[in-house]
Amino acid sequence: MGLNVAVLGATGAVGQEMLTILEERLFPAETVYALASRKSVGREVSYGDKTLVIKDADTFDFSTVDIVLMSAGGDVSREMSPKIAKAGALVIDNSSAWRMDPDVPLVVPEVNPDTLNERPKKNIIANPNCSTIQTVVALKPIHDAAGIIRANCSTYQSTSGGGREAMDELWNQTKAIYVNDPIEPDVFPKQIAFNVIPKIDVFMEDGATKEEWKMTVETKKILDPKIKLFATCARVPVFVGHCVAAHLELERELSAEDARNLLREAPGLMVIDRADEDEPQFVTPVESVGEFATFVSRIRNDPTVENGLAMWIVSDNLRKGAALNAVQIAEVVVNKGWLKRA
């Protein structure tokens, strides 16, 4: 018998991607429910070749489902996730609300699946930040082989990380520039079309943004608390696909060629890397769209630090950076065999 699954936030970009991936990966769901706020009740969303009608999340009986994939934002999750978990459904939450809670596992299945050997105390599992996910998938095999002392990461994040309104703002500003209409930023603090904005989320007391803080603390929780990570996160005029330039200082020497071989064998990764000018190979956000894999290219030794290594990491942030990782967590839970009503 299959599982009953609900997607809460089913009208959003990530929620719709969750529905798509559940069907694509043939997740063993007997029934799938699409949930959202009251204002969206009655709208229709696609689930494979089926059409689901949005139900009201506030009045839905969560005791009837086994798993809830939550993509409704931190405020909603903080309010609703404990209630849903108490009703017996396992919550896999895409927001930042529960990531640093010590009783809530923060999971990337290719990196730390053993954190799911038993049911979490709070019946909640957190999905990491989009850029964190693709970064730790690529760093895991390097850390296992040579030990990462320090990682300096610069991200180039697409507008879809800010939601549908952010994508619309890029589209509308681009059109406006071509016809000489005025540009009025709304979602972003400055013009995003044909521009780069070195600010994602709010500034903190030390001058870092909260997005940069998330990458640092989440990497430590998922991979290794001893890793020193420094991040600079920027928003770029791209619709889908995040990029990370990672510069690593390792405990032990690791050649670029050995790193390529390690990464080629690692789960969830695809290495496309050749510097031959006659036929160079590297990955951009465009090639990542719609793909499950995290792509790694521009792998090279960094001579400015002892045992230095650099790489370029690209992923579809709506997929591996959000919806796919959540579904993969659900798959791990199913395979572990402990998914029974609390």
Sequence and secondary structure as in RCSB ss.txt:
>XXXX:A:sequence
MGLNVAVLGATGAVGQEMLTILEERLFPAETVYALASRKSVGREVSYGDKTLVIKDADTFDFSTVDIVLMSAGGD
VSREMSPKIAKAGALVIDNSSAWRMDPDVPLVVPEVNPDTLNERPKKNIIANPNCSTIQTVVALKPIHDAAGIIR
ANCSTYQSTSGGGREAMDELWNQTKAIYVNDPIEPDVFPKQIAFNVIPKIDVFMEDGATKEEWKMTVETKKILDP
KIKLFATCARVPVFVGHCVAAHLELERELSAEDARNLLREAPGLMVIDRADEDEPQFVTPVESVGEFATFVSRIR
NDPTVENGLAMWIVSDNLRKGAALNAVQIAEVVVNKGWLKRA
>XXXX:A:secstr
  EEEEEETTTSHHHHHHHHHHHHTT  EEEEEEEE GGGTT EEEETTEEEE EETTT  GGG SEEEE S HH
HHHHHHHHHHHTT EEEE SSTTTT TTS B  TTT GGGGSS  TTSEEE   HHHHHHHHHHHHHHHHH EEE
EEEEEEE GGGG HHHHHHHHHHHHHHHTT     SSSSS  TT  B   S B TTS BHHHHHHHHHHHHHT T
T EEEEEEEE S SS EEEEEEEEESS   HHHHHHHHHHSTTEEE  B  TTS B   HHHHTT SSEEEEEEE
EETTSTTEEEEEEEE TTIIIIIHHHHHHHHHHHHHT     
